[in-house]
Amino acid sequence: MATTYSTNTTQADICVAAGVNDALLAVGRVVFAVLFIMSGIEKVMDLSGTAAAIGSKGLPIPQVLAALTAALELGGGLLIVIGWQTRIVALALALFTLVAAYFFHDFWHMQGAERIDNLIHALKNLSICGGFLMLAAVGAGRYSVDGPCTVHTTS
């Protein structure tokens, strides 16, 4: 037998709850993006090393891909932090993360400890992709560049 609950929720209660959720979302965006910002900075500082790693996987135009990768990681991470075009950037970074897992953590070609290490990294990338998909679904929240653009109506 189902039980029905009746609550007396006021508009103020809803706003308070939304503020807490938006604050957590803002902190989460910053923490989530740190990995990509740091990785992007690392790649910018060593574009030739990044290009060599990309070239070692047989990918074409490694210098161009290295620059694009550095720009996407650093720029995308910063855009996630400030919350501008969050949904689009989150989808781009989700796709990038899956592609990176496929080419750089190809555990199915490995044996022993190397296989286990790369399996863990591939699964982490998959989890990160899931986080980006959730961010794409909910958006940046109120505390972002995107947030104030949202039109709120009251009845």
Buried (B, 14 or more C-beta within 10 A) or exposed (E): EEEEEEEEEEEEEEEEEEEEEBEEBBEBBBEBBEBBBEBBBBBBEBBEEBBEBBBEEEBEEBBEBBBEBBEBBBBBBBBBBBBBBBBEBBBBBBEBBBEBBEEBBEBEEBEEEEBEEBBEBBEBBEEBBEBBEEBBEEBBBBBBBBBEEEEEEEE
